[in-house]
Amino acid sequence: MAPTQFTFDFEENKGPETAKQKKAGNTNHTIDNTKLRRGRKSLKHIHINADLIEVPKDEELFSKKYYTIGSVAKMFKVQGSQIRFWENEFDVLEPKKNGKGDRLFRPEDIKNLQIIYHLLREKKYTIEGAKEYFKKNPGQSNNYEIIFSLKKLKSFLLELKANL
């Protein structure tokens, strides 16, 4: 039996690769030197990704009547279980269910999810605080549309400033 030589790489933020990862070319991805792991994400990682939700503009959003839970989860970059949890917690979310039991979200539900996401992930409200907000302020989605458009404008201006 021939002796085997092992090499070690002691770079920071680089974990060991499995044979499957090497074969597929996958490595551990990092965002701002924070290592991504399975399970619960850190508050820092959530805050970094908070502005990265990809909800389409109103014209495109309202062009379809219904969206599946998978497509909604991709828009908000969360798991489907998170969307189901929010559905159970908040009365404003009322997705239709087909005969198979699949949830079909209307564009109005997606707008409400956008507000819920904003309250929970960006403003750091608790679930109870967000529920109370919806009870005290029904129909406040117009304010959030203004906030989201201002955020887009701010990111555009910051990008423009960086390119100067």
C-alpha positions in Angstrom: 0.0 0.0 0.0 1.4 3.4 -1.1 1.5 6.2 1.4 -1.0 9.0 0.8 -0.2 12.6 1.0 -2.7 15.1 2.4 -2.5 18.8 1.7 -4.2 21.4 3.9 -5.3 24.9 2.8 -5.7 27.3 5.8 -7.3 30.2 4.0 -9.9 32.1 5.9 -13.6 31.5 5.1 -12.9 28.5 3.0 -14.3 25.2 4.1 -13.4 21.7 3.0 -14.9 20.6 -0.3 -16.5 17.3 -0.8 -15.9 15.1 -3.8 -19.3 16.0 -5.2 -18.6 19.7 -4.9 -15.3 19.4 -6.6 -16.9 17.4 -9.4 -19.8 19.8 -9.8 -17.5 22.8 -9.4 -19.4 24.1 -6.4 -17.6 25.8 -3.6 -18.8 27.6 -0.5 -20.2 31.0 -1.5 -19.6 34.1 0.6 -21.2 37.5 0.8 -19.1 40.2 2.4 -16.9 37.5 4.1 -19.9 35.9 5.9 -20.0 32.2 5.2 -23.4 30.9 4.0 -24.7 27.9 5.9 -27.8 25.8 5.9 -30.5 26.6 8.5 -31.2 29.9 10.1 -29.5 32.9 8.6 -27.8 35.5 10.7 -29.4 38.9 11.0 -26.4 40.4 9.2 -27.0 38.1 6.2 -30.7 38.8 6.2 -30.0 42.6 6.2 -27.6 42.2 3.3 -30.2 40.4 1.2 -33.2 42.5 2.3 -33.0 44.8 -0.7 -32.6 41.9 -3.1 -36.2 40.8 -3.4 -37.3 40.6 -7.0 -41.0 41.5 -7.1 -41.9 42.6 -10.6 -43.5 46.0 -11.4 -47.2 46.3 -11.1 -47.9 46.0 -14.8 -46.1 42.7 -15.0 -47.3 41.5 -11.6 -51.0 42.1 -12.4 -50.6 40.5 -15.9 -51.1 37.0 -14.3 -54.0 36.1 -12.1 -52.2 33.6 -9.9 -48.7 32.8 -8.8 -47.5 29.5 -7.3 -45.9 29.4 -3.9 -42.6 28.4 -5.5 -42.5 31.5 -7.7 -43.5 33.7 -4.8 -40.8 32.2 -2.6 -38.2 32.9 -5.4 -39.4 36.6 -5.6 -38.7 37.0 -1.9 -35.7 34.7 -1.7 -37.2 32.7 1.2 -38.3 29.1 1.5 -41.9 28.1 0.7 -42.3 27.1 4.3 -41.7 30.7 5.3 -44.5 31.8 3.0 -46.9 29.2 4.4 -46.0 30.3 7.9 -46.8 33.9 7.1 -50.0 32.8 5.5 -51.1 31.1 8.8 -50.0 34.1 10.9 -51.5 37.0 8.9 -55.2 37.2 8.0 -54.6 39.5 5.1 -53.0 36.7 3.1 -55.7 34.5 1.5 -54.3 32.4 -1.3 -56.7 30.2 -3.3 -56.1 26.5 -3.2 -56.8 24.3 -6.2 -58.2 20.8 -6.0 -54.7 19.4 -5.3 -54.2 21.8 -2.4 -51.6 23.9 -4.1 -51.6 27.5 -3.0 -52.2 30.1 -5.7 -51.3 33.7 -4.7 -53.1 36.7 -6.3 -51.1 39.9 -7.0 -52.8 41.5 -4.0 -51.5 38.8 -1.8 -48.0 39.4 -3.2 -48.3 43.1 -2.4 -49.3 42.2 1.2 -46.4 39.8 1.4 -44.2 42.7 0.3 -45.4 44.7 3.2 -45.0 41.8 5.6 -41.5 41.2 4.4 -40.7 44.9 4.8 -42.1 45.0 8.4 -40.4 41.7 9.5 -37.1 41.7 7.7 -36.3 45.4 7.2 -38.0 47.2 10.1 -37.4 44.2 12.4 -41.0 44.0 13.7 -42.0 40.9 15.6 -44.9 38.8 14.3 -47.2 40.2 16.9 -46.1 43.8 16.1 -46.7 43.3 12.4 -50.2 41.9 13.1 -51.0 44.9 15.3 -49.7 47.2 12.5 -52.2 45.6 10.0 -55.0 45.9 12.5 -54.3 49.6 13.2 -53.5 50.6 9.6 -55.7 48.8 7.1 -55.2 49.7 3.5 -51.7 51.3 4.0 -50.2 49.5 1.0 -50.1 52.8 -0.9 -47.5 54.1 1.5 -45.3 51.1 0.9 -45.5 51.4 -2.8 -44.1 54.9 -2.4 -41.4 53.6 -0.1 -40.4 50.8 -2.5 -40.2 53.3 -5.4 -38.1 55.6 -3.4 -35.8 52.7 -2.5 -35.4 51.9 -6.1 -34.6 55.5 -6.9 -32.1 55.6 -4.1 -30.3 52.5 -5.3 -30.2 53.9 -8.8 -28.7 57.2 -7.6 -26.1 55.4 -5.5 -25.1 53.3 -8.4 -24.9 56.4 -10.6 -22.8 58.1 -8.0 -20.4 55.1 -7.8 -19.9 55.2 -11.6 -18.9 58.8 -11.6 
